[in-house]
Amino acid sequence: MSLIVHKYGGTSMGSIERIKNVARRVAKWHEAGHQVVVVPSAMSGETNRLLGLAREISPNGDGRELDMLAATGEQASSALLALALQSLGVQARSYTGWQVPVRTDSSYTKARITSIDDQRIRAELDAGRVVVVTGFQGVDDDGHITTLGRGGSDTSAVAVAAALGARECLIYTDVDGVYTTDPRVVPEARRLSVISFEEMLEMASLGSKVLQIRSVEFAGKYRIPVRVLSSLTDPLIPLDEEMRSGTLITFEDDEKMEAAVVSGIAFSRDEAKITLLGVPDKPGIAYSILGPVAERNIDVDMIVQNQSVQGTTDFSFTVHRNEYNRALDVLNNVVKPAVGAREIVSDDKVCKVSIVGIGMRSHVGVASLMFRTLSEEGINIQMISTSEIKTSVLIDDKYMELAVRALHKAFGLDQTQAAA
C-alpha cells in the first residue's frame, strides 16, 4: 500500500457530524493499509468569524497578530478530527504547522512555504498512526506563526505530499471534480476525468475557484498527482470506486490524458479596463505607465498598445476590480502629468472569458473559432491575450454568461470528449 495525503475544506469540516464523516473516510483508507496524512481547513466560516472580531478591535490589525488568531481555526479542527479518529479506534495525532515544522517566509497573512521537515510525520506514520497536520499555516525563521492566505490549506496539503513523496494528494471539497466550466452558468458542463497541471494552472489563474493557484504550482513543480473529489459522498464508498472518482490533475504525458483541443472555459467577473489616450510613442513609455502602478503593488493583467499615429499611441491594460480605484488614483495624480497623456478613460463593467487546452498547441483555427462564435452572438471583443494553451478575451460583463454558453457549445465541451 502507499502514502496518501487527504485535504478537507471548510465545508467538509463544517459540523461535528461532517468531521465524524471525514474520520470514517480516513479510517477506511487507513484500515486498507495506506499511510494517511490529513490536512484539514478550519470549520466553515470560522476564519471569517475570527478575522471579523479582529477588525472590530483594530481595522488595520498587525499581520503577526492576525496570523496568531487565524491559525487557531485549523488547530481546533485538526484536534477535533484526531479525536474523532481515536473514537473509531484509529491511532491518530494532530500537529500544528510550527510543530512539524512547516517553514515559511515572514510575509504575514500571505506567507510562502520554504521547506517542510518530514521527520516527525514519518515517525508517526511508521508507528501506525494517522497524522493530522493543520493546513494554511507555518512558522518563520524567528518562530512566529504565519498563514498562507486564502486557499492556503490546498497549498499546505500539496507541499506535505511533495515533502513525503506521496503517491497522490486527494483534495476533498464540496464539488465532485473539475468541470469544463461552471455548471451554474452552463448546466451541460461536463466533469473532466483528467486534466494536466498546466491546464489547471491556467484555469485557476483565469477564474476557476476549485483549487488555489499555488497548490497547482507546487503539484506541477514536484510532479505530485492531485485528485479533486467530493467529501459529500458516502464515507464508506468502496475504496476502488473512490480512487477512480473526481478529477485527476496529472502530467501532460500521462496516458490517461484526454485528447481534447479545448478542455475548459474559464471566466472572471472581477476585471476593470483602463486606457491612457494620446501618450507619446517612445521607448520606455510602458514602464513610465506601469512602473508607478507596480510600485503600489497593483497587479496588471492584459496589456494592449495601439499603433502609433503622429507620434502618439493609446495604452490599455486591465486590473482586478478591487484595485480599480487605486489604479485610477495613481494614474491621474502621478502618471498622467508625468507622461503627458491626453485623457484617461476606464470601465469596470468588463469581464474576461478564456478557452484553455493543451491541444491548442497542435491545432490551428482554435482562436478563430472563438472569435467567430462571439461575433455570431453580437459580442464585441475589447482586448485579446494568448499563450500556448489559452486565449482570453475581454468583453462587456453583461455578455459573460452568453459568451461562456456559446463557446462551451462551439467547442463541443458538453460531449463525452471535447470536439476538435
BAMI-669260 format. One record per residue (C-alpha): x, z, y; residue number from 1. Coordinates in nm, 3 decimals, always signed. Example, Ala and Ser with C-alpha at 12.3 -4.5 7.8 and 13.67 -1.06 7.14 Angstrom:
BEGIN
{{+1.230 +0.780 -0.450} 1}
{{+1.367 +0.714 -0.106} 2}
END
This chain:
BEGIN
{{+0.000 +0.000 +0.000} 1}
{{+0.104 -0.033 +0.363} 2}
{{+0.128 +0.137 +0.701} 3}
{{-0.171 +0.061 +0.925} 4}
{{-0.240 +0.167 +1.284} 5}
{{-0.603 +0.223 +1.390} 6}
{{-0.711 +0.236 +1.753} 7}
{{-1.058 +0.357 +1.854} 8}
{{-1.204 +0.305 +2.201} 9}
{{-1.406 +0.546 +2.409} 10}
{{-1.739 +0.418 +2.280} 11}
{{-1.621 +0.470 +1.920} 12}
{{-1.528 +0.830 +2.013} 13}
{{-1.834 +0.881 +2.234} 14}
{{-2.004 +1.167 +2.045} 15}
{{-1.936 +1.418 +1.771} 16}
{{-2.128 +1.203 +1.522} 17}
{{-1.922 +0.897 +1.614} 18}
{{-1.600 +1.097 +1.580} 19}
{{-1.716 +1.202 +1.234} 20}
{{-1.780 +0.836 +1.150} 21}
{{-1.427 +0.748 +1.266} 22}
{{-1.295 +1.024 +1.041} 23}
{{-1.491 +0.885 +0.744} 24}
{{-1.348 +0.538 +0.807} 25}
{{-0.990 +0.665 +0.843} 26}
{{-1.029 +0.880 +0.530} 27}
{{-1.137 +0.569 +0.335} 28}
{{-0.816 +0.390 +0.429} 29}
{{-0.605 +0.696 +0.353} 30}
{{-0.768 +0.752 +0.014} 31}
{{-0.696 +0.387 -0.074} 32}
{{-0.327 +0.471 -0.047} 33}
{{-0.245 +0.343 +0.303} 34}
{{-0.038 +0.538 +0.550} 35}
{{-0.254 +0.563 +0.863} 36}
{{-0.171 +0.639 +1.226} 37}
{{-0.473 +0.668 +1.457} 38}
{{-0.465 +0.620 +1.835} 39}
{{-0.795 +0.730 +1.996} 40}
{{-0.915 +0.693 +2.353} 41}
{{-1.087 +0.973 +2.538} 42}
{{-1.457 +1.016 +2.471} 43}
{{-1.662 +0.756 +2.659} 44}
{{-1.693 +0.847 +3.029} 45}
{{-1.453 +1.142 +3.012} 46}
{{-1.165 +0.985 +3.207} 47}
{{-1.406 +0.872 +3.481} 48}
{{-1.551 +1.225 +3.493} 49}
{{-1.209 +1.386 +3.530} 50}
{{-1.089 +1.144 +3.795} 51}
{{-1.420 +1.183 +3.979} 52}
{{-1.354 +1.558 +4.002} 53}
{{-1.007 +1.484 +4.137} 54}
{{-1.148 +1.252 +4.406} 55}
{{-1.389 +1.526 +4.519} 56}
{{-1.094 +1.756 +4.576} 57}
{{-0.839 +1.501 +4.702} 58}
{{-0.946 +1.140 +4.767} 59}
{{-0.582 +1.026 +4.771} 60}
{{-0.456 +1.254 +4.499} 61}
{{-0.092 +1.282 +4.389} 62}
{{-0.025 +1.045 +4.098} 63}
{{+0.160 +1.302 +3.889} 64}
{{-0.132 +1.547 +3.901} 65}
{{-0.385 +1.272 +3.832} 66}
{{-0.189 +1.186 +3.515} 67}
{{-0.175 +1.552 +3.414} 68}
{{-0.553 +1.563 +3.446} 69}
{{-0.644 +1.226 +3.292} 70}
{{-0.422 +1.282 +2.987} 71}
{{-0.637 +1.574 +2.874} 72}
{{-0.921 +1.342 +2.772} 73}
{{-0.717 +1.182 +2.494} 74}
{{-0.574 +1.518 +2.391} 75}
{{-0.925 +1.653 +2.335} 76}
{{-1.046 +1.350 +2.135} 77}
{{-0.729 +1.349 +1.920} 78}
{{-0.767 +1.715 +1.829} 79}
{{-1.137 +1.667 +1.750} 80}
{{-1.057 +1.373 +1.524} 81}
{{-0.786 +1.568 +1.342} 82}
{{-1.035 +1.850 +1.286} 83}
{{-1.296 +1.602 +1.159} 84}
{{-1.045 +1.458 +0.911} 85}
{{-0.948 +1.806 +0.793} 86}
{{-1.315 +1.886 +0.734} 87}
{{-1.321 +1.591 +0.491} 88}
{{-1.023 +1.732 +0.302} 89}
{{-0.772 +1.490 +0.459} 90}
{{-0.444 +1.637 +0.581} 91}
{{-0.416 +1.535 +0.946} 92}
{{-0.218 +1.639 +1.250} 93}
{{-0.256 +1.533 +1.613} 94}
{{+0.022 +1.479 +1.868} 95}
{{+0.027 +1.409 +2.239} 96}
{{+0.237 +1.129 +2.381} 97}
{{+0.500 +1.373 +2.508} 98}
{{+0.530 +1.536 +2.165} 99}
{{+0.610 +1.212 +1.979} 100}
{{+0.761 +1.127 +2.232} 101}
{{+0.636 +0.802 +2.385} 102}
{{+0.889 +0.738 +2.662} 103}
{{+0.774 +0.564 +2.982} 104}
{{+0.897 +0.494 +3.331} 105}
{{+0.776 +0.713 +3.619} 106}
{{+0.509 +0.483 +3.763} 107}
{{+0.230 +0.740 +3.763} 108}
{{-0.119 +0.612 +3.673} 109}
{{+0.028 +0.275 +3.560} 110}
{{+0.342 +0.363 +3.362} 111}
{{+0.510 +0.123 +3.121} 112}
{{+0.638 +0.222 +2.777} 113}
{{+1.017 +0.203 +2.739} 114}
{{+1.062 +0.342 +2.386} 115}
{{+0.893 +0.538 +2.108} 116}
{{+1.070 +0.788 +1.882} 117}
{{+0.919 +0.730 +1.536} 118}
{{+1.095 +1.016 +1.356} 119}
{{+0.821 +1.277 +1.387} 120}
{{+0.542 +1.037 +1.292} 121}
{{+0.733 +0.910 +0.986} 122}
{{+0.798 +1.265 +0.866} 123}
{{+0.427 +1.344 +0.881} 124}
{{+0.334 +1.019 +0.704} 125}
{{+0.588 +1.089 +0.431} 126}
{{+0.427 +1.431 +0.386} 127}
{{+0.096 +1.256 +0.311} 128}
{{-0.075 +1.326 +0.643} 129}
{{-0.280 +1.105 +0.871} 130}
{{-0.117 +1.116 +1.215} 131}
{{-0.335 +1.109 +1.527} 132}
{{-0.145 +1.015 +1.844} 133}
{{-0.304 +1.029 +2.188} 134}
{{-0.341 +0.688 +2.347} 135}
{{-0.298 +0.597 +2.715} 136}
{{-0.010 +0.838 +2.783} 137}
{{+0.357 +0.921 +2.751} 138}
{{+0.636 +1.115 +2.918} 139}
{{+0.904 +1.006 +3.167} 140}
{{+1.273 +1.097 +3.165} 141}
{{+1.204 +1.405 +3.378} 142}
{{+0.949 +1.540 +3.130} 143}
{{+0.642 +1.458 +3.339} 144}
{{+0.326 +1.334 +3.168} 145}
{{+0.238 +0.974 +3.260} 146}
{{-0.059 +0.749 +3.189} 147}
{{-0.057 +0.375 +3.128} 148}
{{-0.356 +0.265 +3.334} 149}
{{-0.691 +0.127 +3.225} 150}
{{-0.689 -0.002 +2.867} 151}
{{-0.364 +0.183 +2.804} 152}
{{-0.475 +0.305 +2.462} 153}
{{-0.464 -0.054 +2.334} 154}
{{-0.105 -0.077 +2.456} 155}
{{-0.018 +0.260 +2.300} 156}
{{-0.157 +0.155 +1.964} 157}
{{+0.029 -0.178 +1.952} 158}
{{+0.352 -0.012 +2.072} 159}
{{+0.324 +0.252 +1.798} 160}
{{+0.257 -0.023 +1.542} 161}
{{+0.568 -0.209 +1.664} 162}
{{+0.786 +0.103 +1.652} 163}
{{+0.673 +0.179 +1.295} 164}
{{+0.678 -0.181 +1.173} 165}
{{+0.310 -0.156 +1.076} 166}
{{+0.155 -0.432 +0.870} 167}
{{-0.136 -0.461 +1.111} 168}
{{-0.286 -0.288 +1.414} 169}
{{-0.664 -0.257 +1.394} 170}
{{-0.840 -0.229 +1.732} 171}
{{-1.186 -0.084 +1.666} 172}
{{-1.428 -0.138 +1.953} 173}
{{-1.798 -0.187 +2.028} 174}
{{-1.778 -0.563 +1.967} 175}
{{-1.707 -0.728 +1.634} 176}
{{-1.425 -0.957 +1.747} 177}
{{-1.314 -1.216 +1.999} 178}
{{-1.573 -1.482 +2.086} 179}
{{-1.542 -1.835 +2.215} 180}
{{-1.689 -1.694 +2.537} 181}
{{-1.906 -1.403 +2.646} 182}
{{-2.221 -1.407 +2.424} 183}
{{-2.417 -1.257 +2.713} 184}
{{-2.362 -1.584 +2.903} 185}
{{-2.375 -1.822 +2.605} 186}
{{-2.587 -1.686 +2.316} 187}
{{-2.441 -1.958 +2.090} 188}
{{-2.087 -1.821 +2.137} 189}
{{-1.905 -1.801 +1.805} 190}
{{-1.680 -1.524 +1.679} 191}
{{-1.330 -1.654 +1.609} 192}
{{-1.179 -1.551 +1.277} 193}
{{-0.823 -1.614 +1.405} 194}
{{-0.662 -1.670 +1.746} 195}
{{-0.296 -1.695 +1.849} 196}
{{-0.118 -1.434 +2.062} 197}
{{-0.062 -1.698 +2.329} 198}
{{-0.430 -1.792 +2.345} 199}
{{-0.538 -1.428 +2.350} 200}
{{-0.294 -1.353 +2.630} 201}
{{-0.441 -1.636 +2.838} 202}
{{-0.796 -1.523 +2.757} 203}
{{-0.715 -1.163 +2.856} 204}
{{-0.543 -1.267 +3.181} 205}
{{-0.827 -1.504 +3.271} 206}
{{-1.106 -1.250 +3.246} 207}
{{-1.179 -1.170 +2.880} 208}
{{-1.221 -0.790 +2.860} 209}
{{-1.176 -0.750 +2.482} 210}
{{-0.809 -0.647 +2.495} 211}
{{-0.574 -0.515 +2.761} 212}
{{-0.314 -0.775 +2.863} 213}
{{-0.008 -0.556 +2.800} 214}
{{-0.122 -0.482 +2.446} 215}
{{-0.128 -0.854 +2.368} 216}
{{+0.215 -0.896 +2.527} 217}
{{+0.351 -0.618 +2.304} 218}
{{+0.192 -0.767 +1.994} 219}
{{+0.334 -1.112 +2.063} 220}
{{+0.681 -0.984 +2.151} 221}
{{+0.714 -0.772 +1.836} 222}
{{+0.504 -1.002 +1.614} 223}
{{+0.255 -0.735 +1.513} 224}
{{-0.072 -0.886 +1.384} 225}
{{-0.368 -0.731 +1.567} 226}
{{-0.725 -0.734 +1.439} 227}
{{-1.022 -0.669 +1.671} 228}
{{-1.323 -0.538 +1.480} 229}
{{-1.632 -0.322 +1.520} 230}
{{-1.639 +0.055 +1.481} 231}
{{-2.020 +0.047 +1.473} 232}
{{-2.042 -0.083 +1.115} 233}
{{-2.094 +0.149 +0.817} 234}
{{-1.768 +0.351 +0.797} 235}
{{-1.782 +0.327 +0.418} 236}
{{-1.798 -0.056 +0.415} 237}
{{-1.578 -0.182 +0.126} 238}
{{-1.215 -0.192 +0.232} 239}
{{-1.154 -0.554 +0.128} 240}
{{-1.455 -0.662 +0.337} 241}
{{-1.337 -0.465 +0.639} 242}
{{-0.985 -0.611 +0.608} 243}
{{-1.133 -0.961 +0.646} 244}
{{-1.372 -0.883 +0.932} 245}
{{-1.331 -0.921 +1.307} 246}
{{-1.076 -1.149 +1.472} 247}
{{-0.710 -1.162 +1.370} 248}
{{-0.465 -1.222 +1.657} 249}
{{-0.157 -1.367 +1.497} 250}
{{+0.131 -1.617 +1.513} 251}
{{+0.073 -1.979 +1.605} 252}
{{+0.236 -2.095 +1.279} 253}
{{+0.010 -1.875 +1.065} 254}
{{-0.164 -2.089 +0.805} 255}
{{-0.492 -1.911 +0.888} 256}
{{-0.498 -2.063 +1.238} 257}
{{-0.791 -2.293 +1.306} 258}
{{-0.702 -2.645 +1.425} 259}
{{-0.910 -2.618 +1.744} 260}
{{-0.825 -2.811 +2.059} 261}
{{-1.002 -2.552 +2.274} 262}
{{-1.052 -2.202 +2.135} 263}
{{-1.247 -2.041 +2.415} 264}
{{-1.389 -2.040 +2.766} 265}
{{-1.277 -1.753 +2.992} 266}
{{-1.413 -1.672 +3.335} 267}
{{-1.361 -1.429 +3.620} 268}
{{-1.607 -1.349 +3.896} 269}
{{-1.350 -1.139 +4.085} 270}
{{-1.195 -1.421 +4.288} 271}
{{-1.156 -1.490 +4.658} 272}
{{-1.008 -1.801 +4.822} 273}
{{-0.810 -1.810 +5.146} 274}
{{-0.689 -2.122 +5.329} 275}
{{-0.448 -2.145 +5.621} 276}
{{-0.521 -2.465 +5.814} 277}
{{-0.261 -2.657 +6.015} 278}
{{+0.058 -2.479 +5.912} 279}
{{+0.394 -2.653 +5.972} 280}
{{+0.506 -2.855 +5.671} 281}
{{+0.866 -2.740 +5.646} 282}
{{+1.096 -2.574 +5.389} 283}
{{+1.016 -2.207 +5.335} 284}
{{+0.657 -2.219 +5.459} 285}
{{+0.518 -2.097 +5.124} 286}
{{+0.746 -1.793 +5.137} 287}
{{+0.658 -1.730 +5.502} 288}
{{+0.291 -1.711 +5.399} 289}
{{+0.309 -1.537 +5.062} 290}
{{+0.610 -1.311 +5.127} 291}
{{+0.420 -1.069 +5.355} 292}
{{+0.126 -1.078 +5.110} 293}
{{+0.355 -0.979 +4.822} 294}
{{+0.507 -0.700 +5.032} 295}
{{+0.157 -0.546 +5.047} 296}
{{+0.150 -0.552 +4.664} 297}
{{-0.128 -0.812 +4.660} 298}
{{-0.123 -1.046 +4.360} 299}
{{-0.176 -1.418 +4.424} 300}
{{-0.317 -1.644 +4.153} 301}
{{-0.397 -2.012 +4.214} 302}
{{-0.199 -2.192 +4.487} 303}
{{-0.251 -2.538 +4.640} 304}
{{-0.058 -2.700 +4.926} 305}
{{-0.206 -3.023 +5.059} 306}
{{-0.021 -3.343 +5.153} 307}
{{+0.140 -3.329 +5.496} 308}
{{-0.042 -3.507 +5.781} 309}
{{+0.151 -3.548 +6.107} 310}
{{+0.383 -3.260 +6.019} 311}
{{+0.120 -3.003 +5.923} 312}
{{-0.049 -2.908 +5.599} 313}
{{-0.320 -2.678 +5.464} 314}
{{-0.220 -2.398 +5.227} 315}
{{-0.476 -2.235 +4.992} 316}
{{-0.450 -1.953 +4.739} 317}
{{-0.668 -1.702 +4.557} 318}
{{-0.653 -1.324 +4.530} 319}
{{-0.859 -1.065 +4.346} 320}
{{-1.178 -0.989 +4.534} 321}
{{-1.075 -0.624 +4.568} 322}
{{-0.767 -0.738 +4.763} 323}
{{-0.956 -0.989 +4.980} 324}
{{-0.989 -0.783 +5.298} 325}
{{-0.632 -0.651 +5.276} 326}
{{-0.502 -1.006 +5.233} 327}
{{-0.701 -1.130 +5.535} 328}
{{-0.568 -0.842 +5.742} 329}
{{-0.202 -0.926 +5.677} 330}
{{-0.265 -1.299 +5.721} 331}
{{-0.443 -1.263 +6.054} 332}
{{-0.214 -0.998 +6.200} 333}
{{+0.125 -1.094 +6.057} 334}
{{+0.135 -1.440 +5.901} 335}
{{-0.084 -1.650 +6.133} 336}
{{+0.109 -1.570 +6.453} 337}
{{+0.444 -1.598 +6.272} 338}
{{+0.387 -1.943 +6.119} 339}
{{+0.159 -2.086 +6.387} 340}
{{-0.140 -2.162 +6.164} 341}
{{-0.432 -2.322 +6.347} 342}
{{-0.705 -2.131 +6.162} 343}
{{-0.774 -1.916 +5.857} 344}
{{-1.087 -1.984 +5.651} 345}
{{-1.193 -1.785 +5.347} 346}
{{-1.459 -1.748 +5.079} 347}
{{-1.521 -1.454 +4.848} 348}
{{-1.811 -1.623 +4.668} 349}
{{-1.600 -1.816 +4.419} 350}
{{-1.514 -1.776 +4.052} 351}
{{-1.256 -1.907 +3.806} 352}
{{-1.351 -2.080 +3.482} 353}
{{-1.086 -2.172 +3.225} 354}
{{-1.057 -2.355 +2.894} 355}
{{-0.792 -2.218 +2.655} 356}
{{-0.646 -2.363 +2.335} 357}
{{-0.309 -2.428 +2.172} 358}
{{-0.446 -2.765 +2.059} 359}
{{-0.433 -2.881 +2.421} 360}
{{-0.057 -2.931 +2.378} 361}
{{-0.107 -3.221 +2.140} 362}
{{-0.435 -3.373 +2.259} 363}
{{-0.487 -3.593 +2.564} 364}
{{-0.805 -3.610 +2.769} 365}
{{-0.894 -3.241 +2.744} 366}
{{-0.878 -3.176 +3.118} 367}
{{-1.063 -3.499 +3.196} 368}
{{-1.348 -3.392 +2.965} 369}
{{-1.364 -3.062 +3.150} 370}
{{-1.376 -3.235 +3.490} 371}
{{-1.635 -3.490 +3.373} 372}
{{-1.858 -3.217 +3.231} 373}
{{-1.854 -3.024 +3.557} 374}
{{-1.916 -3.342 +3.756} 375}
{{-2.221 -3.426 +3.545} 376}
{{-2.360 -3.081 +3.628} 377}
{{-2.303 -3.139 +4.000} 378}
{{-2.035 -2.868 +4.021} 379}
{{-1.761 -2.922 +4.278} 380}
{{-1.406 -2.817 +4.186} 381}
{{-1.223 -2.645 +4.472} 382}
{{-0.886 -2.574 +4.306} 383}
{{-0.715 -2.651 +3.974} 384}
{{-0.428 -2.485 +3.788} 385}
{{-0.288 -2.575 +3.448} 386}
{{-0.043 -2.462 +3.182} 387}
{{+0.038 -2.597 +2.837} 388}
{{-0.264 -2.428 +2.679} 389}
{{-0.511 -2.375 +2.961} 390}
{{-0.682 -2.546 +3.251} 391}
{{-0.851 -2.335 +3.519} 392}
{{-1.082 -2.442 +3.799} 393}
{{-1.216 -2.256 +4.100} 394}
{{-1.584 -2.317 +4.171} 395}
{{-1.872 -2.166 +4.367} 396}
{{-1.970 -1.850 +4.181} 397}
{{-2.339 -1.943 +4.172} 398}
{{-2.248 -2.217 +3.922} 399}
{{-2.041 -1.996 +3.691} 400}
{{-2.288 -1.949 +3.407} 401}
{{-2.393 -2.315 +3.419} 402}
{{-2.028 -2.423 +3.401} 403}
{{-1.947 -2.193 +3.108} 404}
{{-2.252 -2.306 +2.909} 405}
{{-2.184 -2.674 +2.976} 406}
{{-1.816 -2.652 +2.882} 407}
{{-1.890 -2.446 +2.572} 408}
{{-2.122 -2.722 +2.453} 409}
{{-1.896 -3.009 +2.561} 410}
{{-1.605 -2.877 +2.352} 411}
{{-1.823 -2.803 +2.051} 412}
{{-1.743 -2.432 +2.052} 413}
{{-2.080 -2.341 +1.905} 414}
{{-1.982 -2.529 +1.588} 415}
{{-1.810 -2.374 +1.288} 416}
{{-1.487 -2.535 +1.409} 417}
{{-1.429 -2.649 +1.765} 418}
{{-1.451 -3.023 +1.818} 419}
{{-1.165 -3.235 +1.943} 420}
END
